[in-house]
Amino acid sequence: MSSSPDEVLSVASALEMARNALDSKVGLVWIEAELFQYSGPHASGHYYFKLRDQDATVNAIMWRGKAARILNFDAQDGMQVLVQGRFDIYSPRGSLSFQVEAMQPLGVGSLAQQFELLKQRLLSEGLFEADNKLPVPVRPRRVVVITGQGSAACADIVSSFEESEAPIDITLCYSLVQGAQAVDDLIDALRTAVKLQPDVILLSRGGGSLEDLWSFNEEKLVRAIAACEIPIVSAVGHEIDTTLCDFVADYRAITPTAGAQFIASGWLDSLQQLSSLRHRLLAQSPQSAMQRLRNRFHQAESRLAQAPIDALAQAKAKLLRCANSLLHTGPAVVLADYQARCRTLGARLAVANPQQLLDRGYALVQVEGQEGYLRKASEAKSNAKLLIQLSDGELRATVE
């Protein structure tokens, strides 16, 4: 018969020893696993699910208070995750479980999958509908900017507002924009911004990777933006970056600078109109009218001073033209012109003188008692008496 054992433990004591050994020997560890039978929180607020891989499965628990701090993404059944925690033994049932203290999606691929899953779920709820969006004021007077302190995005936004010269009162509300605490910090900043009662809230940060921008994909922040009663302009990342905050915001700008320019753009037309009115008022002011009259007086004064000189020059020019005209139309010139014309007419008369024709052997024949000279023999009738004029006298004849 065997001897009695030196120490006999109860089941509870044995399990407590095993529990302590697990805690001291294994302690806090990271596990890569698949979420299995994961369906969200229990009625108590705690999460009960399993972690598994191809070789083993273990029960997992995430307590309500811990989940509120660490669950910053939309976990789904079947998702690959990294979890940190400790093994524990539940004495009443003697069951082993893994108590989760941290959890994150595994890799960019999982983040992209998580992004699409949450996007589709929120889309199905109508959170991104245009009817739910608030109109952004055309000419806001007060704007609260939520952004990282000392960030390039903050500097770009301030510079853009200053360059626009728009009469906008800018309040900077700083927040963490990356990391585990960023979501809660952004929500707190949003609450602070709402209390200031601005016309517009500009939510902004610079570009980055999907992991860097993940805070702006968190469901808590997206729902806070959707519930906000003040218009929100989302200007997160660069043109290629898209976050769920962009979908739910009342307006999405592709960069922080573009967000500031959009908010100030409504003032540009008004400022241009004011500038035009200012120039018109200045042009119609008494000072401007006096200056125009002063200019006209100086111009008239200059013309008066120049008028005698111009008149004298014109008179001199007219005298010169008259002198030249007299030189060309004096008495001698006129007489010579008339003599030339007389000679021309005399020559023409000499050519037409009938006597010259008679001297050349021609004769002029006419019927007595009739005027005009005969041109053809048929013009003289039989027995007509003719008068023939030659160069040295006249002859009479009768037509037979």
Buried (B, 14 or more C-beta within 10 A) or exposed (E): EEEEEEEEEEEEEBBBEBBEEBBEEEEEEEBEBBBBEBEEEEEEEBBBBBBBEEEEEBBBBBBEEBBEEBBBBBBBEEBBBBBBBBBBBEBEEEEBBBBBBBBBBBEEEBBEBBBEBBBEEBEEEEBBEEEEBBEBBEBBEBBBBBBBEEBEBBBBBBEBBEEBEBEBEBBBBBBBBBEEEBBBBBBBBBEBBBEEEBBBBBBBBBBBEBEBBBBBBBBBBBBBBBEBEBBBBBBBBEEEBBBBBBBBBBBBBBBBBBBBBBBBEBBBEEBEEEEEEEEEEEEEEEEEEEEEEEEEEEEEEEEEEEEEEEEEEEEEEEEEEEEEEEEEEEEEEEEEEEEEEEEEEEEEEEEEEEEEBBEEEEEBBBBEEEEEBBEEEEBBEEEBEBBBBEEEEEEEEEEE
